[in-house]
Amino acid sequence: MPRLHANSARFSARLLLAVAFLLGLASSAWSSSAPPSGANSEFPYVELSPSFVTNYDGGGRLRYLKVDVSVRTARPGDEVLRHHMPSVRSRLVELFSGQLEENLTSTEGKEKLRQDALTLIREAIDLVEGEGSENILDLFFTSYVIQQ
């Protein structure tokens, strides 16, 4: 009978360790979903995914532009932007595909394109919502690749 008691005690100890281990994993998963300390959730970034891939500069050779775009908003601009994403993406594709090669390769041209894209998004939001463009704060190219 003592042998049965020892096996039962080992089983209980192992079960207790397994439960503690699983609780530790669960608590680390819960804490990792919280925003990092110092994160400012009042100004979220909205990634306009998937990447924009388009041809440009209607010359004889096919040339491609691939751009990843993120937009910094003030709440509730992030929800408005997400709601009107098809319209915004369509306008940005038109903007990107209408570029000339010299505008895409120079630093000044890239900055102008960034500003034009930001203005275009603000105008698109105002067009469909009547207001709200003040919640679209900035636009960033997080990836920018051209194939000449």
C-alpha positions in Angstrom: 0.0 0.0 0.0 2.8 2.5 0.6 3.9 2.0 -3.0 0.5 3.1 -4.3 0.6 6.2 -2.1 4.1 7.1 -3.5 2.9 6.7 -7.1 -0.2 8.9 -6.3 2.0 11.5 -4.8 4.4 11.6 -7.8 1.4 11.8 -10.1 -0.1 14.7 -8.1 3.3 16.5 -8.2 3.6 16.0 -11.9 0.1 17.2 -12.5 0.7 20.2 -10.3 3.8 21.1 -12.3 2.0 20.7 -15.6 -0.8 23.0 -14.5 1.7 25.6 -13.2 3.6 25.4 -16.5 0.4 25.8 -18.6 -0.7 28.7 -16.4 2.7 30.4 -16.9 2.4 30.0 -20.7 -1.1 31.4 -20.6 -0.2 34.4 -18.5 2.8 35.2 -20.8 0.5 35.0 -23.9 -2.0 37.3 -22.2 0.6 39.8 -21.3 2.2 39.8 -24.7 -1.1 40.9 -26.3 -1.1 44.1 -24.3 0.5 47.1 -25.9 4.1 47.7 -24.8 4.5 50.3 -22.0 4.8 53.8 -23.5 2.7 52.9 -26.6 0.4 55.7 -27.5 -2.8 54.0 -28.6 -4.4 57.4 -29.3 -2.4 57.6 -32.6 -2.5 54.2 -34.2 -0.7 53.2 -37.4 -2.8 51.6 -40.2 -1.0 49.4 -42.6 -2.5 49.6 -46.1 -1.9 46.0 -47.0 -1.3 44.2 -49.3 1.6 46.0 -50.9 1.0 48.2 -53.8 2.5 46.8 -57.0 2.0 48.7 -60.2 3.7 49.5 -63.5 4.6 53.1 -64.2 6.0 55.5 -66.8 4.0 54.2 -69.8 7.1 54.0 -72.1 7.9 50.9 -74.1 9.5 48.9 -71.3 7.6 47.5 -68.4 8.7 49.1 -65.1 7.3 48.2 -61.7 6.9 50.0 -58.4 6.2 48.1 -55.2 5.4 50.2 -52.1 4.3 49.4 -48.6 2.3 52.2 -47.0 1.4 52.9 -43.3 -0.7 55.8 -42.2 -0.7 57.4 -38.8 -4.1 58.5 -37.6 -5.8 60.0 -34.6 -8.8 58.1 -33.4 -11.4 57.7 -34.9 -9.6 58.2 -38.2 -8.2 54.7 -38.1 -11.7 53.2 -38.3 -12.8 55.6 -41.0 -9.7 54.8 -43.1 -10.3 51.0 -42.7 -13.9 51.4 -43.7 -13.1 53.3 -46.9 -10.0 51.2 -47.7 -11.2 50.1 -51.2 -11.6 53.7 -52.3 -8.3 54.8 -50.8 -6.4 51.9 -52.4 -7.9 52.6 -55.8 -6.9 56.2 -55.7 -3.4 55.3 -54.6 -2.9 52.8 -57.4 -3.9 55.5 -59.9 -1.4 57.9 -58.2 1.5 55.4 -58.2 0.9 54.2 -61.7 0.9 57.7 -63.1 4.4 58.5 -61.9 7.4 59.2 -64.1 10.6 57.4 -63.5 12.6 60.5 -62.5 10.0 61.2 -59.8 10.4 57.8 -58.3 14.1 57.7 -58.1 15.0 61.1 -56.7 14.7 61.9 -53.0 12.6 65.0 -53.8 10.4 63.0 -56.0 9.8 60.4 -53.3 8.9 63.0 -50.8 6.5 64.7 -53.2 4.9 61.3 -53.9 4.5 60.8 -50.1 2.9 64.2 -49.7 0.7 63.6 -52.7 -0.4 60.3 -51.3 -1.2 61.8 -47.9 -3.2 64.6 -49.6 -5.1 62.1 -51.7 -6.1 60.0 -48.7 -7.3 63.1 -46.9 -9.3 64.2 -49.9 -10.8 60.7 -50.3 -12.0 60.7 -46.7 -13.5 64.2 -46.9 -15.2 63.3 -50.1 -17.1 60.3 -48.7 -17.4 61.4 -45.1 -17.7 65.2 -45.5 -15.0 65.6 -42.9 -12.4 63.6 -41.0 -9.3 64.3 -42.9 -7.8 66.1 -39.9 -7.5 62.6 -38.3 -5.1 61.5 -41.0 -1.8 62.7 -39.6 1.0 61.3 -41.7 1.9 58.7 -44.3 5.1 56.5 -44.4 6.6 54.3 -47.1 7.8 51.3 -45.1 9.1 49.6 -48.2 9.9 51.2 -51.6 11.2 49.2 -54.5 11.4 50.1 -58.2 12.3 47.9 -61.1 13.7 49.9 -64.0 
